């Protein structure tokens, strides 16, 4: 049996997290997005009893591009088992 994973990546070319936070209007500052918090809670519950954990990462690509505003990347790495069967012919 060999361990493997599924890598799921979503990337956009928007202004990035830091710039979004900086340019929020006062009406937008009162809004609290729960998507990231809910995702982290769900992963905590799913990972509680698992030896191989689901990994979740959010990267503001501005940091990776020397200050250029290039978007955001969200990655999930989900472990899975791959079973190879060999049959005698």
C-alpha positions as a Markdown table, in Angstrom:
| # | Residue | x | y | z |
|---|---|---|---|---|
| 1 | Unk | 0.0 | 0.0 | 0.0 |
| 2 | Unk | 1.4 | 3.4 | -0.9 |
| 3 | Unk | 0.3 | 6.7 | 0.7 |
| 4 | Unk | -0.7 | 9.5 | -1.7 |
| 5 | Unk | -2.6 | 12.8 | -1.6 |
| 6 | Unk | -4.9 | 14.9 | -3.7 |
| 7 | Unk | -3.8 | 18.5 | -4.0 |
| 8 | Unk | -6.7 | 21.0 | -4.7 |
| 9 | Unk | -5.6 | 24.6 | -5.5 |
| 10 | Unk | -7.6 | 27.7 | -6.2 |
| 11 | Unk | -5.8 | 30.8 | -7.3 |
| 12 | Unk | -7.0 | 34.2 | -8.4 |
| 13 | Unk | -5.3 | 37.2 | -9.8 |
| 14 | Unk | -7.0 | 39.8 | -7.6 |
| 15 | Unk | -5.5 | 42.4 | -5.4 |
| 16 | Unk | -4.6 | 40.0 | -2.6 |
| 17 | Unk | -5.6 | 39.8 | 1.0 |
| 18 | Unk | -3.4 | 42.6 | 2.4 |
| 19 | Unk | -4.6 | 45.1 | -0.2 |
| 20 | Unk | -8.3 | 44.1 | 0.3 |
| 21 | Unk | -8.0 | 44.7 | 4.1 |
| 22 | Unk | -6.4 | 48.1 | 3.5 |
| 23 | Unk | -9.0 | 49.3 | 1.0 |
| 24 | Unk | -12.2 | 48.1 | 2.8 |
| 25 | Unk | -14.9 | 50.7 | 3.3 |
| 26 | Unk | -16.4 | 51.3 | 6.7 |
| 27 | Unk | -19.5 | 49.3 | 5.7 |
| 28 | Unk | -17.3 | 46.4 | 4.7 |
| 29 | Unk | -15.2 | 46.6 | 7.9 |
| 30 | Unk | -18.4 | 45.7 | 9.9 |
| 31 | Unk | -18.9 | 42.5 | 7.9 |
| 32 | Unk | -17.1 | 39.4 | 9.3 |
| 33 | Unk | -16.6 | 36.7 | 6.8 |
| 34 | Unk | -16.9 | 33.2 | 8.4 |
| 35 | Unk | -15.8 | 31.1 | 5.5 |
| 36 | Unk | -12.2 | 30.6 | 6.7 |
| 37 | Unk | -13.2 | 30.1 | 10.3 |
| 38 | Unk | -15.8 | 27.5 | 9.3 |
| 39 | Unk | -13.4 | 25.7 | 7.0 |
| 40 | Unk | -10.8 | 25.5 | 9.8 |
| 41 | Unk | -13.4 | 24.1 | 12.3 |
| 42 | Unk | -14.5 | 21.5 | 9.8 |
| 43 | Unk | -11.0 | 20.4 | 9.2 |
| 44 | Unk | -10.3 | 20.2 | 12.9 |
| 45 | Unk | -13.3 | 17.8 | 13.3 |
| 46 | Unk | -12.2 | 15.7 | 10.3 |
| 47 | Unk | -8.6 | 15.5 | 11.4 |
| 48 | Unk | -9.4 | 14.7 | 15.0 |
| 49 | Unk | -9.3 | 10.9 | 14.6 |
| 50 | Unk | -7.1 | 10.6 | 11.5 |
| 51 | Unk | -3.4 | 9.8 | 11.4 |
| 52 | Unk | -2.9 | 11.6 | 8.1 |
| 53 | Unk | -4.3 | 15.1 | 8.3 |
| 54 | Unk | -5.9 | 17.3 | 5.7 |
| 55 | Unk | -3.8 | 20.4 | 5.3 |
| 56 | Unk | -5.2 | 23.8 | 4.4 |
| 57 | Unk | -3.2 | 26.9 | 3.5 |
| 58 | Unk | -4.0 | 30.5 | 2.3 |
| 59 | Unk | -1.2 | 32.5 | 0.7 |
| 60 | Unk | -1.3 | 36.2 | -0.2 |
| 61 | Unk | 0.7 | 36.0 | -3.4 |
| 62 | Unk | 1.8 | 39.6 | -3.0 |
| 63 | Unk | 4.4 | 38.3 | -0.5 |
| 64 | Unk | 5.8 | 35.9 | -3.1 |
| 65 | Unk | 6.0 | 38.5 | -5.8 |
| 66 | Unk | 8.2 | 41.2 | -4.2 |
| 67 | Unk | 5.3 | 43.6 | -3.4 |
| 68 | Unk | 3.3 | 43.1 | -6.6 |
| 69 | Unk | -0.4 | 42.7 | -6.0 |
| 70 | Unk | -1.0 | 39.3 | -7.7 |
| 71 | Unk | -3.9 | 37.6 | -5.9 |
| 72 | Unk | -4.5 | 34.8 | -3.4 |
| 73 | Unk | -3.9 | 31.0 | -3.5 |
| 74 | Unk | -5.8 | 28.5 | -1.4 |
| 75 | Unk | -4.6 | 24.9 | -1.2 |
| 76 | Unk | -6.0 | 21.7 | 0.4 |
| 77 | Unk | -3.8 | 18.6 | 0.6 |
| 78 | Unk | -6.1 | 15.6 | 1.2 |
| 79 | Unk | -4.4 | 12.3 | 2.1 |
| 80 | Unk | -5.7 | 9.1 | 0.4 |
| 81 | Unk | -4.7 | 5.6 | 0.1 |
| 82 | Unk | -3.7 | 4.0 | -3.2 |
| 83 | Unk | -3.8 | 0.3 | -3.3 |
| 84 | Unk | -1.9 | -1.5 | -6.1 |
| 85 | Unk | -3.0 | -5.1 | -6.7 |
| 86 | Unk | -0.8 | -7.4 | -8.6 |
| 87 | Unk | -2.5 | -10.4 | -10.1 |
| 88 | Unk | -0.6 | -13.5 | -11.4 |
| 89 | Unk | -1.3 | -14.2 | -15.0 |
